Amino acid sequence: MKVLIATEKPFSKVAVDGIKEVTDAAGYELVLLEKYTEKSQLLEAVADADALIVRSDKVDADVIAAAKQLKIVVRAGAGYDNLDLDACTKAGVIAMNTPGQNANSVAELVFGMLVMAVRNFYNGTSGTELKGKKLGILAFGNVGRNVARIAKGFGMDIMAYDAFCPAEAIEAAGVTAAKNQDELFEQCDVVSLHIPATPETKKSINATLVGKMKKGGILVNTARKEVIDEESLLALMQERTDLKYVADIKPDMDADFAAKCEGRYFATPKKMGAQTAEANVNAGIAAANQIVAFLRDGVTKFKLN
C-alpha cells in the first residue's frame, strides 16, 4: 500500500517522522510531495496512491479522477471544505478529517486575539479585562469546548448555542445553554464563532445578528471567512463604532475593514488556528492512524461521505 502526503505547506519534520513510524509499522510505503507549485504535480503523484493525507490542499474531482487506486483521503485538521465529497463518493473513496486534534491550538488563538482586542490592540490606551464578561460560543464541538475550558480560567461567564448539541450536554459542561443564536448575541459581550461553512451558515453572521450585541461587543472568528456577511458587518461597524472584529483569516474585504474600522479590527495574515507544532504533529499522526485502521480493519469512525 502506498500512502502519499501531499502538502503545499509541509508538515513539520517531527510530524512526518511520526506519520512514517505509523505507516512503517503497518508495512506501507510513505511518499512525500511537499511545497508543490502546480496542480499537475499533485495529479501525477496521486496516480498510484492507495491513501492520501492533505492539509489545506484541494482534493477536487480532477485529483480524484487521477487517483485510480485511491481508497481513502484524510484531511489532517477539522475543516474539510477542501475535499470534494461528491467526487469521493462517486469514485468509492472514503473521505475523513481528524476532528479535535487542532482544538486546543485554535482555542488558545481565540484568547490570544481576544486579550489583544480588549487591550485596544496594545495602542497604549486603557483597555478592559475579560474577567466577569459574558462569552458566547457559537457551536459547542471540540474547539468550542476548549474555548469554554480556557474561559473558565479567565473568570468569564460562559454561554453556548449549538443547533446540533443538546442543551443538556452544554449545561453538563458547566456552560449556560442559549435558546437560540439571537439570545447568544443579545446577552454576550464577546461571541466566538466555531461553525462550519455550509449552505445554511454561509453569510449567516450578518449585521442583524451582530447588531444585537451589547455596547463594546467583540466578534471573534476562527471558523471560516465564508460565514460572515462582510458587507453588512462592515456597514454595521461603521455605524456602531463600539464594536470590534478579530479573525484568524483575512476577509475578502480586509482592506476596507482595516481602513474604515481602524483600531477595532484585526486579521492574521493567513489562517493560523492550527499553526502550532503540537497541532501539526497531532493531526498528521491521527491521519496516519486513521488510514491504517481503515485499510487494515475497515474502521470508518471519522468518515465524511
Secondary structure, DSSP 8 states (H G I E B T S, - for coil): -EEEEEESS---HHHHHHHHHHHHHHT-EEEEEES--SHHHHHHHGGG-SEEEESS--B-HHHHHH-TT--EEEESSS--TTB-HHHHHHTT-EEEE-TTTTHHHHHHHHHHHHHHHHTGGGSSS----STT-EEEEES-SHHHHHHHHHHHHHT-EEEEE-TTS-HHHHHHTT-EE-SSHHHHHHH-SEEEE-----TTTTT-B-HHHHTTS-TT-EEEE-S-GGGB-HHHHHHHHHH-TT-EEEESS--TTHHHHHHHSTTSEEE-SS--TT-SHHHHHHHHHHHHHHHHHHHHH---TTB--
